[in-house]
Amino acid sequence: MDLSIVAAALPALGWALHGSLLTHRLSTARRDPLTGLHTRTGWTARAERIATRSPDAAALLVDLDDFKAINDTYGHLAGDAVIAATAARLTGWVSGHGIAARLGGDEFAAIITAPARTPGLAALREALHRPVAYGCQTVPVGASIGVCHLAALPARTLTDALSAADSAMYAVKGRGRRNNTPRARS
């Protein structure tokens, strides 16, 4: 074998290896290591494409209720199990009709191309409120969901849809807290 050919091929091999490692790093940076869901960065570009191309698209935000209490009561590994179960349940509900993400902590997002093709919000609420088995324990789970149908917005932007879904989610959280607050007796 000619040494000049080997010498010429080595830099190309090095660049190919470097490119492969860089691609792997970018891929893993866009995925949450606990859930496998897209992170905010990996999700946003894809979600924006869905928002502009799908006339019936809807954006959802999901926030686990009282997640700190789960970590404090059952431990952080149980909290991780709840996060992973929530991700799996949300992904199953989206089921090829959109994309889900873990935005951070106990917050999730999804955008779906056509809400009518999903099992419906009642099914998602039911799935997200099912307890999670962890070791010998059953961990209760609750979640608040905010939804925005992009067609209802004056400008169909992902930013506006997420803002509206966030407002809807906190309205749900507020109703839940008011319903669980003991009332003063007169």
N, C-alpha and C positions, 0 to 999 in steps of 0.2 A: 504494500500500500504506500502510496506517495505521501510523504510527510507534509508537503505543501497543501494537499487536499484536506488532511486532518487538521492542520493549523487553520485553514480557512473555515472549516466546519465548526470548530470549537466556539467561536463567538456566536454563531447562529444558534447553536445548541444552548448556550448560556442565555441568550435573549428569549428563546422559546421557553426555557425553564422559568425565567423571571416572569414572563407574561402569564404563564400558567399559575404561578404563585400569587401574582397580583389579582388575577381573575378570582381565585379562590378566596383571597382576603376580602375583596369587594362583595362577593356573594355572601360570605359569613357576616359581614358588617351590616348587611341589609336584612338579616334574619335574627330573630330573638333566639338565643341559645336554649332557653327553657322550653319554649313553646313551638319553635320552628316557624312561627308566623313572621310575616314581614315586620320590620321596624317602621317607624314613621317615615324615615328616609326612603326605604325600599318601597313602601306602600304608596306614597304621595304621587309619584309620577304615573304609576299605573292607575290609581284612582282618578287622577285628573283626566286621563284618556277616556275612562269609562264615563265620567261626568259629561264630557263633551260629545261622546258618540252615542250614548244611550238615552233616548228621550224620556224613558220611564224610570231612570235611575233614582235610587234612594240612598242616603248616607245615614249610617247609624253610629252612635257612640254608646258604649257600654262601660259602666263603672260598677265594680263590686261594692256592695253595701257593707259597711262596718268591717272592712278587710283587716284593719289593725287589730280588731278584737279576735279575729281568727288566728292571726300570728301570735297574739298575746296569750290566748287560751290553749291553742293546740300546738303551737310551735311553728317556726319558719318553714320547716319541711312540709308540714301540713298546708301551710299557705302556698308553697310551691305546687303542691298537688292540686289545690283549688285553681290556681292560675292555669296550670296545664289542662285541667278538665274544662275550664271555661273556654280556653282556646280551641280545644277539640270540639266542644259543643257549638261554638260560633262557626267554626270551619264547616262542620257537618250541616249546619243550617244554611250557610251560604251556598254550599254544594255546587260548585262550578258555575254559579250565576253571579259571581263577583269576586271580591278579594277581601280578606280579613287581615288585621294587623294588631299587634300589641304596641300601643303607643308608649307604654312605660308603666311601671308599678302595676296597679290593678285596673288600668284603663285600656280599652280595646276599641277598635273602629272597624267598620266594614262599609263597603259600597257594593250595592247589588244592581245589576243591569235591569231587572224586571221583578219588582216585589211579588207579582202574581205567580212567579215561578218558584217561590220559596214556600215552605210549609206555613208561613204566616207569623206575625209577631206574637200571637198567643202561644204558638209552639216554641218560639225562641224564649219567651219569658218562662214557660214551663221548664224547658231544658236548663236554663241558667239558674233556676231556683231548686233544682234537684240537689240533694245532699251529695257530698263527695266522700267516698270511703277512703280512709287513710289508716293503714295499720288495723288496729282493732276498733277504731273510732269512726263515727259518722259525723262529718263536719257539715253543719248547716250553711247554705250559701244563699245569698240574695244578690240581685243585680238591678240597677236602674238602667233603662234603655231610652235613649232619645233618638227620634227619627226625623229626617227631613226629606221630603220628596222634592227633587230638584226642579221639577216642572212648576212647583208652587212659588219658586223664587223669581224675582224680577230679573236677576242676572244669574245664570246657571253656573256659578263657580263653586269649586270644591270648598274654598275658604268660607263662603257664605253658607253653604250647606252644613259644614261642620259647626259653624257658629249657631245656626238654627237648631241643629241636633243637640248641641251642648245646652242651649236654653231649655229645650224640651226635656232633656235628661234631668237637669236640676229641678225642673218643675215636678217631675215624677219623684225625685228624691225628697223634695219638700213635702209633698203629699204623704209620702211614707213616714216621714218623721212626725208630722202632725198627727197621723193616725196612731202612732205608737207612743205618743207622749201622754202620760197620765194627766187626766184633767183634774183641776181643783174642784173640790166639792163645796157647795155652798150650803 
